[in-house]
Amino acid sequence: MDLALLIIRVVVGLFLMGHGAQKLFGWFGGPGLKGVTGWLASMRLRPPGFWAFLVGLVEFGGGLLLALGLFSPLGSLGISASMLVAIAKVHWPKVWVTENGFELPLVYLTIALAVGIAGPGAYSLDQGLQTALPAPAALLGVVLVLIGWLAVLVITASQPGSVSKTVSH
């Protein structure tokens, strides 16, 4: 089981880091912060520059923490928050990735939740350094993720304007 968790953490973590790098730095054909800021402004997320930096940081940093198995479940919580917003604000109600649906963000969300619940396993920095977050802190993190997700939905639902869905996860 520990080897399976390592494989899942590293593969998914590296791909999420790539998505974050697209948003933060424009790497791998991504839009960079300026492009993501404009895209988020079109989705009525205010202030868009803050949200652009935050989503890039959460995907890059969350992916890094997941891949390393460090400060668990902090990386899983960040990834979960980002994927919940992506599903609700960008990809819903379409399912398949070929239609810009929520398939890929749901897979990332599911894996992040599963690893967050199971823990990073024996082949992780948390195991080696004894750095996992205590259970009460992890529970507080879950509550904060849900509150943040609801806040984004409420804030953007109450603002008029058109929504552009051109950047995907």
C-alpha positions in Angstrom: 0.0 0.0 0.0 2.8 2.4 0.8 4.3 1.9 -2.7 0.9 2.5 -4.3 0.5 5.8 -2.3 4.0 6.9 -3.4 3.2 6.3 -7.1 -0.2 8.1 -6.9 1.3 11.0 -4.9 4.2 11.6 -7.2 2.4 11.3 -10.5 -0.7 13.4 -9.5 1.5 15.8 -7.6 3.8 16.5 -10.5 0.9 17.0 -12.9 -0.8 19.4 -10.5 2.5 21.3 -10.2 2.5 21.5 -13.9 -1.0 23.1 -13.9 0.2 25.5 -11.2 3.3 26.4 -13.2 1.1 27.1 -16.3 -0.8 29.6 -14.2 2.1 31.2 -12.3 4.9 31.2 -14.8 3.3 30.5 -18.2 5.3 27.3 -18.5 4.1 24.3 -20.6 2.0 26.6 -22.8 0.1 28.1 -19.9 -1.3 31.7 -19.8 0.8 32.9 -16.8 -0.5 35.2 -14.1 -1.6 37.9 -16.5 -3.7 35.5 -18.6 -5.2 33.8 -15.6 -6.0 37.1 -14.0 -7.9 38.2 -17.1 -9.7 34.9 -17.2 -10.7 35.0 -13.6 -11.9 38.6 -14.0 -14.2 37.4 -16.7 -15.6 34.9 -14.2 -16.3 37.7 -11.8 -13.7 36.6 -9.2 -12.6 39.7 -7.3 -9.8 40.7 -6.9 -8.8 38.6 -9.9 -5.0 39.1 -9.4 -5.2 37.7 -5.9 -7.3 34.6 -7.0 -4.9 34.0 -10.0 -1.9 33.9 -7.7 -3.7 31.8 -5.1 -4.9 29.2 -7.6 -1.5 28.9 -9.2 0.1 28.7 -5.8 -2.4 26.1 -4.5 -2.0 23.9 -7.5 1.8 24.2 -7.7 2.4 24.1 -3.9 -0.3 21.6 -3.2 1.1 19.3 -6.0 4.6 19.7 -4.5 3.4 18.8 -1.0 1.4 15.9 -2.3 4.3 14.6 -4.3 6.7 14.8 -1.4 4.2 13.6 1.2 5.0 16.7 3.3 2.7 18.4 5.8 -0.2 16.1 5.1 -3.0 16.7 4.5 -2.3 20.4 3.7 -1.5 19.7 0.0 -4.6 17.6 -0.3 -6.7 20.4 1.2 -5.4 23.0 -1.2 -5.9 20.8 -4.2 -9.4 19.9 -3.0 -10.3 23.6 -2.7 -9.0 24.4 -6.2 -10.7 21.5 -7.8 -14.0 22.2 -6.1 -14.0 25.7 -7.5 -12.8 24.5 -10.9 -15.7 22.0 -11.1 -18.3 24.5 -9.9 -17.2 27.6 -11.8 -15.5 26.3 -14.9 -16.5 22.8 -15.9 -20.0 22.2 -14.6 -22.4 20.8 -15.9 -20.4 19.0 -18.6 -18.7 15.7 -17.6 -16.1 14.7 -20.1 -12.8 16.4 -20.5 -13.3 16.4 -24.3 -16.2 18.8 -23.7 -14.3 20.9 -21.1 -16.2 19.0 -18.4 -15.3 18.2 -14.8 -13.8 14.7 -15.4 -10.2 15.7 -14.7 -10.8 18.0 -11.8 -13.0 15.4 -10.2 -10.2 12.8 -10.6 -7.7 15.2 -9.0 -10.2 16.0 -6.2 -10.9 12.3 -5.5 -7.2 11.4 -5.4 -6.4 14.4 -3.2 -9.2 13.4 -0.8 -8.2 9.7 -0.7 -4.5 10.5 0.0 -5.6 13.1 2.6 -7.7 10.5 4.4 -5.2 7.6 4.0 -2.1 9.7 4.8 1.0 9.9 2.6 2.3 6.4 3.5 5.7 5.2 4.7 7.6 6.6 1.7 7.0 10.2 2.5 8.8 13.2 4.1 6.1 13.3 6.7 7.1 9.8 7.8 10.8 10.5 7.7 10.5 13.9 9.5 7.4 13.2 11.6 5.8 16.4 10.3 2.1 15.4 9.5 -0.4 17.9 10.7 -2.4 16.9 13.9 -6.0 15.7 13.3 -7.6 18.9 14.8 -5.6 21.1 12.4 -6.6 18.8 9.4 -10.3 19.1 10.4 -10.0 22.8 10.7 -8.5 22.8 7.2 -11.5 20.9 5.8 -13.9 23.4 7.4 -11.9 26.3 5.9 -11.8 24.7 2.4 -15.6 24.3 2.5 -16.2 27.8 3.8 -13.9 29.2 1.1 -15.6 27.3 -1.6 -19.0 28.4 -0.6 -17.8 32.0 -0.3 -16.5 31.9 -3.9 -19.8 30.5 -5.1 -21.8 33.2 -3.3 -19.6 36.1 -4.3 -19.5 35.2 -8.0 -23.2 34.3 -8.1 -24.2 37.7 -6.8 -22.3 39.7 -9.5 -23.6 40.4 -12.9 -21.6 39.8 -16.0 -20.7 37.2 -18.5 -18.5 34.2 -17.8 -15.8 33.0 -20.0 -14.6 29.4 -19.7 -11.5 29.1 -21.8 -8.7 28.0 -19.4 -9.0 24.4 -18.2 -7.4 22.2 -15.6 
